[in-house]
Amino acid sequence: MNETVLITGASAGIGYAAAELLLKSGCKVYAGARRVEKMRGLEYLGAKVFALDVTDEGSVKNAVDFIMKDAGRLDALVNNAGYGAHGAVEDVPLDEARRQFEVNLFGLARLTQLALPHMRAAGSGRIINISSIAGRISVPAGGWYHASKYALEAYSDALRLETAQFGIKVVLVEPGPIKTEWDNTALVNLHKYSGSGVYAPMVARLTEKFRAGYRSGAPGPEAVAAVILKALRSVRPAARYPVPFRASLIIFLKWLLPDAVLDWGLRRALGI
């Protein structure tokens, strides 16, 4: 079990935990992120770390070229890099919305395009896209983030069907609230764009709920890392892995409840 794996967004949270677990499980890990200094611990454990900006063509191309030159193979790609451009849809500038898609979808897609020929030549490979339950259900003040994750879900479904003929498996991992730095970034954006103005009262209530959801009882990124390892090693991986169980329950309720009932429940919970 010595798969060669590229993990993006590996400087913190889920990406860092996944890299750490995969190294301990015998994988050869290439860890990329913009903050190289945050990956020194992974380098100590044996990872090859390098600067990677998924929105930069030269950066992603250099990453794949480096791995192929160094290892001669790329067995799996874990597309983890992402962030939340939170704020009311009316407030978030369209340039920021476009950047949200550049990071969460188009950068991922370009890296996947560069990896696929090598996997196809080997007759096998695995693409693990870190999505979110935000790709299955939407809440206020996260419209552009939700849109990027819904798009990632559709993209991954098409990719899974297209690449199966070449022995390549595509998997979506769908975390719910996890204790990472992610929510801090999302809240900074939320207050930046909608902390004042007509949506400010909603944002105040959302902030409290947000912090409680991500801090009170939420599992750490190790829970998601374990699912990524499962998706990597399973002979017949599922198309989707919600994590933790609470995420599965939320997705079930989304399927079960009519939109009007779900809208009522969300608005009542948030007092809007």
Secondary structure, 3 states (H helix, E strand, C coil): CCCEEEEECCCCHHHHHHHHHHHHCCCEEEEEECCHHHHHHHHHHCCEEEECCCCCHHHHHHHHHHHHHHCCCCCEEEECCCCCCCCCCCCCCHHHHHHHHHHHHHHHHHHHHHHHHHHHHHCCEEEEEECCHHHCCCCCCCHHHHHHHHHHHHHHHHHHHHHHHHCEEEEEEEECCCCCCHHHHHHHHHHHHHCCCCCHHHHHHHHHHHHHHHHCCCCCHHHHHHHHHHHHHCCCCCCEEEECHHHHHHHHHHHHCCHHHHHHHHHHHHCC
